[in-house]
Amino acid sequence: MDARTQIEDGVFLAEVRDFLARELTPELQEAGRQTTHTYSEFHAARAWQRKLHRRGWVAPVWPVAHGGAGWTARQRLLFEHECARWDAPILFAGGIRTIGPLLIAAGSPAQRERYLPRILAGDDYWCQGFSETQAGSDLAALQLAARRDGDAYVLNGSKIWTTGAHDANRMFALVRTAQKPKRQDGITFLLIDMDTPGITVKPIISLAGDHEVNQVFFDDARIPVTQRVGDEDEGWATAKLLMRFARSSNTTSGLVRRALNNAQRAIAKFAPGDEDIRMRKAQLECEITGLEALEIRLLTGGGEVTEVTSSLLKTLATELHQRVSELGLETVGLAGQPMTHGSGTGELAMRKYLNTRAATIYSGTNETHRNLMGGALLGRL
Ligand SMILES: Cc1cc2nc3c(=O)[nH]c(=O)nc-3n(C[C@H](O)[C@H](O)[C@H](O)COP(=O)(O)OP(=O)(O)OC[C@H]3O[C@@H](n4cnc5c(N)ncnc54)[C@H](O)[C@@H]3O)c2cc1C
């Protein structure tokens, strides 16, 4: 790193640390620490989002004209890494990271006007309705039926594993508007208000007893045609554009750093003199620092972030995350056993361990990401 970058980073980080010291209350930090899945307790995450919004920092990758922070990619990552070090709550960020940038690029003026300010302000929360019982890795197999009826689509079927559908008031979804020889054709991308009659959200409770994911049922739910993004039957292209934005705004290391903070607290309480545990923690800490550096290197090159880059970061981060949660559980030993959904260090280590098993499945399984990287290495992409 040259001297100039070092000075610029120092000035930027001083401003960020000053903000965190003033705005991150002990309650918000505790909510960050207690996070066992992909976003923190809803109300704490919203309170943190509103503070970021007031400071103009809630949507780092959006263009400034739409309410973005005006940061470089490097500054965004430095900010995210610092928030993780301080155990800031993790935002429920589907709106900010994915659908917001998509609407800026491909939404209608009415959609932008209606949704963007509400996403920034934390008034609207978006869940992602892609997966179905028979369509996960093989997403093009999706079958949720959308029949055109005048100025609306009538939806029947269900989506599954929908993170935060019980907290969200909006969903972006892929639905089947036509059966065509090529399965990627005939899919349409819709914006759905969750209070539309005919939509029911049923919880799926995780092994750890947490409620993060859901199955969402559609029974003759009418969605206005004006809620479509892109053309009818061309939703696959819209989804690919959305994934491009998700790739360049995602941060994979933050969850891992937060997990290490928790493991560190567990070590201080349960195994302060255990040399083996301390050595393993030191090793994991080096790997996390390496992951953060790699993230900065790969995501700040200026060019488009490729699928291979994000597959590499996703697999590295999630497998490291699982190893950190394993160390946390080994450290607390039997104190992790009660499983009373308590918030003590022991129970938290157990819940983190159990929920982290899903990390290599969500956002595409690590096996499918490895296929993609392998294909690229062999020149098949
Ligand atoms: C906690 C959690 C949150 C989620 N949140 C959301 C969400 O908000 N919205 C949403 O739409 N979806 C969500 N998902 C769904 C997630 O995207 C899917 O679970 C994932 O894509 C895998 O699909 P599947 O579950 O159908 O498994 P399958 O695709 O049936 O895979 C089963 C097994 O087969 C392997 N496999 C499949 N195909 C291949 C292949 N070609 N090569 C090698 N191995 C293969 C997989 O790696 C896996 O081990 C979430 C899942 C979880 C666990």
The ligand as an SDF file (V2000), in Angstrom:
LIG
                    3D

 53 58  0  0  0  0  0  0  0  0999 V2000
  -30.6550  -20.4480    5.6910 C   0  0  0  0  0  0  0  0  0  0  0  0
  -31.0940  -20.3640    4.2630 C   0  0  0  0  0  0  0  0  0  0  0  0
  -31.5830  -19.1640    3.7680 C   0  0  0  0  0  0  0  0  0  0  0  0
  -32.0420  -19.1030    2.4390 C   0  0  0  0  0  0  0  0  0  0  0  0
  -32.5950  -17.9260    1.9850 N   0  0  0  0  0  0  0  0  0  0  0  0
  -33.1560  -17.8970    0.7550 C   0  0  0  0  0  0  0  0  0  0  0  0
  -33.8720  -16.7320    0.3190 C   0  0  0  0  0  0  0  0  0  0  0  0
  -33.9760  -15.7350    1.0410 O   0  0  0  0  0  0  0  0  0  0  0  0
  -34.4670  -16.7630   -0.8930 N   0  0  0  0  0  0  0  0  0  0  0  0
  -34.3780  -17.8470   -1.7260 C   0  0  0  0  0  0  0  0  0  0  0  0
  -34.8940  -17.7770   -2.8290 O   0  0  0  0  0  0  0  0  0  0  0  0
  -33.6910  -18.9590   -1.3450 N   0  0  0  0  0  0  0  0  0  0  0  0
  -33.1030  -19.0170   -0.1240 C   0  0  0  0  0  0  0  0  0  0  0  0
  -32.4580  -20.1540    0.2990 N   0  0  0  0  0  0  0  0  0  0  0  0
  -32.4450  -21.3130   -0.5670 C   0  0  0  0  0  0  0  0  0  0  0  0
  -31.0810  -21.6480   -1.1420 C   0  0  0  0  0  0  0  0  0  0  0  0
  -30.7510  -20.7530   -2.1680 O   0  0  0  0  0  0  0  0  0  0  0  0
  -31.1330  -23.0950   -1.6090 C   0  0  0  0  0  0  0  0  0  0  0  0
  -31.2940  -23.9000   -0.4560 O   0  0  0  0  0  0  0  0  0  0  0  0
  -29.8940  -23.5130   -2.3650 C   0  0  0  0  0  0  0  0  0  0  0  0
  -29.8330  -22.8720   -3.6040 O   0  0  0  0  0  0  0  0  0  0  0  0
  -29.8430  -25.0480   -2.5840 C   0  0  0  0  0  0  0  0  0  0  0  0
  -31.0090  -25.4790   -3.1560 O   0  0  0  0  0  0  0  0  0  0  0  0
  -31.8010  -26.7210   -2.5330 P   0  0  0  0  0  0  0  0  0  0  0  0
  -32.0070  -26.4540   -1.0990 O   0  0  0  0  0  0  0  0  0  0  0  0
  -32.9810  -26.9680   -3.4040 O   0  0  0  0  0  0  0  0  0  0  0  0
  -30.7940  -27.9500   -2.6340 O   0  0  0  0  0  0  0  0  0  0  0  0
  -30.4890  -28.7880   -3.9480 P   0  0  0  0  0  0  0  0  0  0  0  0
  -30.2630  -27.8660   -5.0940 O   0  0  0  0  0  0  0  0  0  0  0  0
  -31.5070  -29.8580   -4.1030 O   0  0  0  0  0  0  0  0  0  0  0  0
  -29.1080  -29.4590   -3.5520 O   0  0  0  0  0  0  0  0  0  0  0  0
  -29.0070  -30.6410   -2.7260 C   0  0  0  0  0  0  0  0  0  0  0  0
  -27.5530  -31.0680   -2.6770 C   0  0  0  0  0  0  0  0  0  0  0  0
  -27.1230  -31.4150   -4.0000 O   0  0  0  0  0  0  0  0  0  0  0  0
  -25.9770  -30.6550   -4.3620 C   0  0  0  0  0  0  0  0  0  0  0  0
  -26.0430  -30.2800   -5.7740 N   0  0  0  0  0  0  0  0  0  0  0  0
  -27.1170  -29.8020   -6.4470 C   0  0  0  0  0  0  0  0  0  0  0  0
  -26.7870  -29.5630   -7.7370 N   0  0  0  0  0  0  0  0  0  0  0  0
  -25.4780  -29.8900   -7.8740 C   0  0  0  0  0  0  0  0  0  0  0  0
  -24.5480  -29.8420   -8.9560 C   0  0  0  0  0  0  0  0  0  0  0  0
  -24.9100  -29.4200  -10.1620 N   0  0  0  0  0  0  0  0  0  0  0  0
  -23.2770  -30.2460   -8.7210 N   0  0  0  0  0  0  0  0  0  0  0  0
  -22.8830  -30.6720   -7.4760 C   0  0  0  0  0  0  0  0  0  0  0  0
  -23.7220  -30.7380   -6.4170 N   0  0  0  0  0  0  0  0  0  0  0  0
  -24.9850  -30.3620   -6.6180 C   0  0  0  0  0  0  0  0  0  0  0  0
  -26.0460  -29.3970   -3.5070 C   0  0  0  0  0  0  0  0  0  0  0  0
  -24.7570  -28.8040   -3.3490 O   0  0  0  0  0  0  0  0  0  0  0  0
  -26.6180  -29.9450   -2.2150 C   0  0  0  0  0  0  0  0  0  0  0  0
  -25.5820  -30.5150   -1.4390 O   0  0  0  0  0  0  0  0  0  0  0  0
  -31.9610  -20.2380    1.6000 C   0  0  0  0  0  0  0  0  0  0  0  0
  -31.4420  -21.4450    2.1090 C   0  0  0  0  0  0  0  0  0  0  0  0
  -31.0350  -21.5120    3.4280 C   0  0  0  0  0  0  0  0  0  0  0  0
  -30.5140  -22.8260    3.9420 C   0  0  0  0  0  0  0  0  0  0  0  0
  1  2  1  0
  2  3  1  0
  2 52  2  0
  3  4  2  0
  4  5  1  0
  4 50  1  0
  5  6  2  0
  6  7  1  0
  6 13  1  0
  7  8  2  0
  7  9  1  0
  9 10  1  0
 10 11  2  0
 10 12  1  0
 12 13  2  0
 13 14  1  0
 14 15  1  0
 14 50  1  0
 15 16  1  0
 16 17  1  0
 16 18  1  0
 18 19  1  0
 18 20  1  0
 20 21  1  0
 20 22  1  0
 22 23  1  0
 23 24  1  0
 24 25  2  0
 24 26  1  0
 24 27  1  0
 27 28  1  0
 28 29  2  0
 28 30  1  0
 28 31  1  0
 31 32  1  0
 32 33  1  0
 33 34  1  0
 33 48  1  0
 34 35  1  0
 35 36  1  0
 35 46  1  0
 36 37  1  0
 36 45  1  0
 37 38  2  0
 38 39  1  0
 39 40  1  0
 39 45  2  0
 40 41  1  0
 40 42  2  0
 42 43  1  0
 43 44  2  0
 44 45  1  0
 46 47  1  0
 46 48  1  0
 48 49  1  0
 50 51  2  0
 51 52  1  0
 52 53  1  0
M  END
$$$$
